[in-house]
Amino acid sequence: MSTKSNIINIYLFVFRWLIIFVLFFIFTSPFDQPFIPASHQWLQPVLNPLIDLIGKLFNIKYEFSKDLASDSTSWYLLGFFWIILSGMISVCWSFFEKKNYHYNWLFGCFIVGISYYLSLALGTYGLSKVFKHQFYLAEPNLLYTPLGEISPDLLFWTSMGTSHSYNIFMGGLECFAACLLLFRKTRFWGGVVALGVLSNILAINFCFDISVKLYSSFLLLLSILIVLGHSGSTDFDILYKIKPGIALKEFYGKYFNKTIYRILKIGIIGFLVLNLFYPYYYTGNYNDDAAPRPAFHGAYDIPVFIINGDTIPSLLTDQRRWKKAFVHRRGYFIIQAMNDQMKDYKFEADTIRKIWILEDYTNGVKIDFNYKKINEDEILLERITSKDSIKIYLNKINIEQLPIRQKDFHWTIDTYN
């Protein structure tokens, strides 16, 4: 067999491998959309035993969830399995393949398919930035957490959440790439923009230890394939059997009637747009910074803490006393002790009986406090048991006055305070 034939066979083997792996990965990835079935959930009963078996083959000792989630052990194991299985199927494909297989048609389908998928993914992440749903404003408890206690990923998230304009810029770039990927004449440049954007995102995910490393790597791979798939011409024979320029022209011109093609195109784009915008239309939340927060949401200082009639001084050594308290928008109540350690509780406010219910996550024990609003910014909590009586005064802190919430802009260093 000649050197040229060997090169052809290697290229074709890699091409088949990529097609199979990409399809496996897409259909088992946790990428939920409003009107697109979550195939990974349907396949979960089959995937769970498979993931468990792979874990045993790798002799993984620690317990890990079988649910597929961002950078979970199960997802890494499954991704590795798809790589191996795709290679095995590609070998069988090569062995039984007929010589007259239409690779140009298959190549065209593959590039168009991953272009639409990448467009949907970039559009999803882009709009979540533009409408401030991904990098949201830091919750009150985080604003008062010592800097050294914040992990790098959470610190990055918090920093990004302080600037709506930068979110619009980054989200706009992702949406711009998503739009370019939908059309044949602009798809190459859409891939180029996506390649730049996703390279930056992947670097951020690795450097700040953000748990979307695997999925962002996969999206970057798709952008590379799209750029390579549209970089050829009729004179560039990437696989000797697959000519990218001819492949895409054949895909659009030979296999599709123009009218049918345009109807399908409009329908697909309309469906993608519906998936992207429906969550924001349904909630009416087009700017999460301005979205209403639940009752009692905020940060509270504790000027007075009374146990059994004794006012407890604010000493660092007394861990009975609260330093601050926070009500999180997701239904958490966080207590900051005098040594700055945080303790989370599940929070429920019964406005009829005037009761705050705190449930300990570790043991499920519930603690009830009667509350009384003294004024708009001051609340009195009271709890009486057979052993103790507790009174806690909470003064709400105006977090909007914190420097991190200011929107000042300085052209020169002389204007900084």
C-alpha positions in Angstrom: 0.0 0.0 0.0 1.4 3.4 -1.0 2.2 6.2 1.4 -0.7 8.3 -0.1 -3.2 5.5 0.6 -2.0 5.2 4.2 -2.5 8.9 4.7 -6.0 8.7 3.2 -6.9 5.8 5.5 -5.6 7.5 8.6 -7.5 10.7 7.8 -10.7 8.8 7.1 -10.3 6.8 10.3 -9.9 10.1 12.4 -12.9 11.6 10.6 -15.1 8.7 11.4 -13.9 8.6 15.0 -14.7 12.3 15.4 -18.2 12.0 14.0 -19.1 9.1 16.3 -17.5 10.7 19.4 -19.2 14.0 18.9 -22.6 12.4 18.5 -22.1 10.2 21.6 -21.0 13.3 23.6 -23.8 15.6 22.5 -26.6 13.1 23.2 -25.3 12.3 26.7 -24.3 15.8 27.8 -26.4 17.6 30.4 -27.4 20.6 28.2 -31.0 21.3 29.0 -33.2 23.4 26.7 -36.9 24.3 27.1 -38.2 22.5 24.0 -35.4 20.0 23.3 -35.7 16.6 25.0 -33.0 16.0 27.6 -31.6 12.8 26.1 -29.1 12.3 28.9 -31.9 12.0 31.4 -33.7 9.4 29.2 -30.5 7.4 28.9 -29.6 7.7 32.6 -31.0 4.1 33.5 -28.6 2.7 30.9 -25.7 5.1 31.6 -25.7 4.6 35.4 -24.6 0.9 35.3 -22.1 1.7 32.5 -20.5 4.5 34.6 -20.4 2.3 37.6 -18.7 -0.5 35.6 -16.1 2.0 34.2 -15.4 3.3 37.7 -14.7 -0.3 38.9 -12.4 -0.9 35.9 -10.4 2.3 36.9 -10.5 1.1 40.5 -12.0 4.3 41.8 -12.3 3.9 45.6 -14.3 7.1 46.5 -18.0 7.4 46.2 -19.2 9.5 43.2 -22.6 10.4 41.9 -23.7 8.7 38.7 -25.6 11.8 37.7 -23.9 13.7 34.8 -23.0 17.2 35.9 -20.3 19.7 35.2 -16.9 18.1 35.5 -18.2 15.2 37.6 -16.2 12.0 37.8 -19.1 10.2 36.0 -18.9 12.6 33.1 -15.1 12.2 32.7 -15.4 8.4 32.8 -18.2 8.5 30.3 -16.3 10.8 28.0 -13.3 8.6 28.1 -15.5 5.6 27.3 -16.9 7.4 24.3 -13.4 8.0 23.0 -12.5 4.3 23.2 -15.9 3.1 21.9 -15.8 5.6 19.0 -12.3 4.4 18.0 -13.5 0.7 18.1 -16.6 1.5 15.9 -14.4 3.5 13.5 -12.2 0.4 13.1 -15.2 -1.7 12.3 -16.5 1.0 10.0 -13.2 1.0 8.1 -13.2 -2.8 7.8 -16.7 -3.1 6.4 -16.8 0.2 4.4 -17.7 0.2 0.7 -15.4 2.2 -1.5 -18.2 4.3 -3.0 -19.3 5.9 0.3 -20.5 9.5 -0.1 -18.1 11.3 2.2 -18.8 14.7 0.9 -22.5 14.4 1.9 -21.5 13.0 5.3 -19.0 15.8 5.8 -21.6 18.4 4.9 -24.1 17.0 7.4 -21.6 16.8 10.1 -20.3 20.4 9.8 -23.8 21.9 9.5 -25.1 19.8 12.5 -22.3 20.8 14.9 -22.6 24.4 13.7 -26.2 24.6 14.8 -25.4 22.9 18.1 -22.5 25.3 18.8 -24.7 28.2 17.9 -27.4 27.1 20.4 -24.7 26.6 23.1 -23.1 30.0 22.5 -26.5 31.7 22.3 -27.5 30.1 25.6 -24.4 31.3 27.4 -24.4 34.6 25.6 -27.9 35.6 26.5 -27.4 34.4 30.1 -24.6 37.0 30.3 -26.5 39.8 28.5 -29.5 39.4 30.8 -27.2 38.9 33.8 -28.3 35.4 34.7 -24.9 33.7 34.6 -22.7 36.2 36.5 -25.2 37.7 38.9 -24.7 40.2 41.7 -22.9 38.8 44.7 -25.3 37.8 47.5 -25.1 39.7 50.8 -23.2 37.0 52.7 -20.5 36.9 50.1 -20.0 40.7 50.3 -19.0 40.2 54.0 -16.9 37.0 53.6 -13.2 37.7 54.1 -11.3 37.7 50.8 -9.0 35.0 51.9 -12.0 32.7 52.5 -13.3 32.9 49.0 -12.3 30.3 46.4 -10.8 31.4 43.1 -13.8 30.3 41.1 -16.3 32.2 43.4 -14.0 35.2 43.4 -14.0 35.3 39.6 -17.8 34.9 39.5 -18.2 37.7 42.0 -15.9 40.0 40.0 -17.7 39.3 36.8 -21.0 40.0 38.5 -20.1 43.5 39.4 -20.1 44.7 35.8 -23.2 44.5 33.7 -21.5 46.3 30.8 -18.7 43.7 30.6 -21.3 40.9 30.7 -23.1 42.5 27.7 -19.7 42.7 25.9 -18.8 39.1 26.5 -22.3 37.8 26.0 -22.7 39.9 22.8 -19.6 38.3 21.3 -21.0 34.8 22.0 -24.3 35.8 20.5 -22.5 37.3 17.5 -20.6 34.1 16.9 -23.9 32.1 17.3 -25.6 34.2 14.6 -22.7 33.9 12.2 -22.7 30.1 12.6 -26.3 29.8 11.4 -25.5 30.9 7.8 -23.3 29.2 5.2 -21.6 32.4 4.0 -20.7 33.6 7.4 -20.1 30.2 9.2 -16.3 30.3 8.8 -16.1 33.6 10.5 -18.5 32.4 13.1 -16.2 29.6 13.8 -13.2 32.0 14.0 -15.0 34.2 16.5 -16.2 31.2 18.5 -12.6 29.8 18.5 -11.3 33.1 20.1 -14.1 33.4 22.6 -14.0 29.7 23.7 -10.2 29.7 24.0 -10.5 32.6 26.5 -13.3 30.8 28.3 -11.4 27.5 28.5 -8.3 29.4 29.9 -10.6 31.0 32.5 -12.1 27.7 33.5 -8.7 26.0 34.0 -6.9 29.0 35.6 -9.7 29.8 38.0 -10.7 26.1 38.6 -14.3 26.6 37.3 -16.2 23.4 36.9 -17.1 23.6 33.2 -13.7 22.4 31.9 -14.8 19.3 30.0 -17.8 20.9 28.3 -15.9 24.1 27.3 -13.2 21.9 25.9 -15.7 20.0 23.8 -17.2 23.3 22.4 -13.7 24.5 21.6 -13.2 21.3 19.6 -16.4 21.9 17.6 -15.3 25.5 16.8 -11.9 24.1 15.5 -13.7 21.5 13.3 -16.0 24.2 11.9 -13.1 26.4 11.0 -11.2 23.5 9.4 -14.3 22.4 7.6 -14.8 25.8 5.9 -11.2 26.6 5.3 -10.9 24.4 2.2 -11.5 25.1 -1.4 -12.0 22.9 -4.5 -8.2 22.8 -4.8 -7.6 21.7 -1.2 -8.1 18.0 -0.7 -8.1 17.5 3.0 -8.8 13.8 2.9 -8.4 13.2 -0.8 -12.0 11.9 -0.7 -13.5 14.8 1.2 -13.1 18.2 -0.5 -14.6 20.8 2.0 -15.5 23.3 -0.6 -17.2 20.8 -2.9 -18.7 18.9 0.1 -20.7 21.9 1.4 -21.7 23.0 -2.1 -23.0 19.5 -2.8 -24.8 19.4 0.6 -26.7 22.6 0.0 -27.1 22.5 -3.8 -27.3 18.8 -4.8 -29.4 17.3 -2.0 -31.8 20.1 -1.2 -34.4 21.9 -3.2 -34.0 25.7 -2.6 -37.5 26.2 -1.4 -37.4 23.2 0.9 -34.0 24.4 2.2 -35.3 27.9 2.9 -38.3 26.6 4.8 -36.2 24.2 6.9 -33.7 27.0 7.5 -36.4 29.4 8.8 -38.0 26.7 10.9 -34.7 25.6 12.5 -33.6 29.2 13.3 -37.0 30.0 14.6 -37.0 27.0 16.9 -33.5 27.9 18.2 -34.5 31.5 18.9 -37.6 30.2 20.7 -35.5 28.0 22.9 -33.1 30.8 23.7 -35.6 33.5 24.6 -38.4 31.6 26.1 -36.9 31.3 29.6 -36.6 35.1 29.8 -40.0 35.7 28.4 -41.6 33.2 30.8 -40.0 34.8 33.9 -40.1 38.4 32.6 -36.5 38.8 33.9 -34.4 40.5 31.3 -32.0 42.0 33.9 -31.3 39.9 36.9 -29.6 42.8 38.7 -33.0 44.6 38.8 -35.1 41.5 39.5 -37.2 41.7 42.7 -35.6 39.9 45.7 -37.6 37.9 48.2 -38.8 39.4 51.5 -36.1 40.0 54.1 -33.3 39.6 51.5 -30.2 41.4 52.6 -27.4 41.7 55.1 -28.0 42.5 58.8 -25.8 43.8 61.5 -26.3 42.5 65.1 -26.0 45.4 67.5 -27.7 43.6 70.5 -27.7 39.9 71.3 -29.5 38.9 74.5 -29.5 35.4 76.2 -31.6 34.9 79.3 -31.7 38.7 79.9 -27.9 39.1 79.6 -26.6 41.2 76.8 -23.7 39.3 75.2 -20.7 41.6 74.3 -19.2 41.3 70.8 -16.1 39.3 71.7 -14.3 37.2 69.2 -14.0 34.4 71.8 -17.8 34.1 72.3 -19.2 31.8 69.6 -22.7 32.0 70.9 -23.1 35.5 69.5 -23.8 36.4 65.9 -21.7 39.0 64.2 -24.0 39.4 61.1 -26.9 37.5 59.5 -27.8 37.2 55.9 -30.9 36.2 53.9 -30.0 34.7 50.6 -32.4 34.9 47.6 -32.3 31.1 47.2 -33.9 30.4 50.6 -30.8 30.3 52.8 -30.2 32.0 56.2 -26.5 32.5 56.9 -25.1 33.3 60.3 -21.6 34.9 60.5 -20.0 34.1 63.9 -17.7 36.4 65.7 -14.7 34.7 64.1 -16.2 35.2 60.6 -17.1 31.6 60.1 -20.4 31.1 58.2 -23.2 28.6 59.0 -26.0 28.0 56.5 -29.6 27.1 57.3 -32.5 26.5 55.1 -34.8 29.5 55.5 -38.5 30.0 55.4 -40.5 33.1 56.5 -44.1 32.5 57.6 -45.5 36.0 57.2 -48.9 35.0 58.6 -47.7 33.7 62.0 -44.7 36.1 62.0 -42.1 33.3 62.3 -38.7 32.7 60.8 -37.9 28.9 60.4 -34.3 27.9 60.2 -33.5 24.3 59.4 -30.0 22.8 60.0 -28.8 21.1 56.8 -26.6 18.6 58.8 -29.2 17.2 61.1 -32.6 18.5 60.0 -33.3 20.3 63.3 -35.6 23.3 62.9 -35.3 26.5 65.0 -38.2 28.9 65.1 -37.9 32.6 65.8 -40.8 35.0 66.3 -40.0 38.2 64.4 -41.2 41.7 64.7 -40.5 44.5 62.3 -39.6 47.5 64.5 -39.2 49.7 61.3 -38.1 49.2 57.7 -34.5 48.5 58.6 -34.8 46.9 62.1 -36.1 43.5 63.1 -36.4 41.8 66.5 -36.1 38.0 66.7 -37.3 36.2 69.8 -37.1 32.6 70.8 -38.2 31.1 74.1 -37.6 27.5 75.2 -37.8 25.6 78.5 -34.1 26.4 79.0 -33.3 29.7 77.3 -34.8 32.9 76.0 -33.0 34.7 73.2 -33.5 38.2 71.7 -31.6 39.3 68.7 -31.8 42.8 67.1 -31.1 42.9 63.4 -30.2 46.2 61.6 -30.4 46.0 57.9 -27.2 47.1 56.1 -27.5 49.2 52.9 -25.3 47.1 50.7 -25.9 49.4 47.8 -23.5 51.9 49.4 -20.6 49.4 49.4 -17.7 50.3 47.0 -18.2 47.1 45.1 -21.7 48.2 44.1 -20.7 51.6 42.8 -20.7 52.3 39.1 -18.1 55.1 39.1 -15.9 55.4 36.0 -12.5 57.2 36.0 -10.8 58.5 32.9 -7.8 59.6 35.0 -6.1 58.4 38.2 -6.6 61.9 39.7 -10.3 61.3 40.1 -10.0 58.3 42.3 -10.7 58.9 46.0 
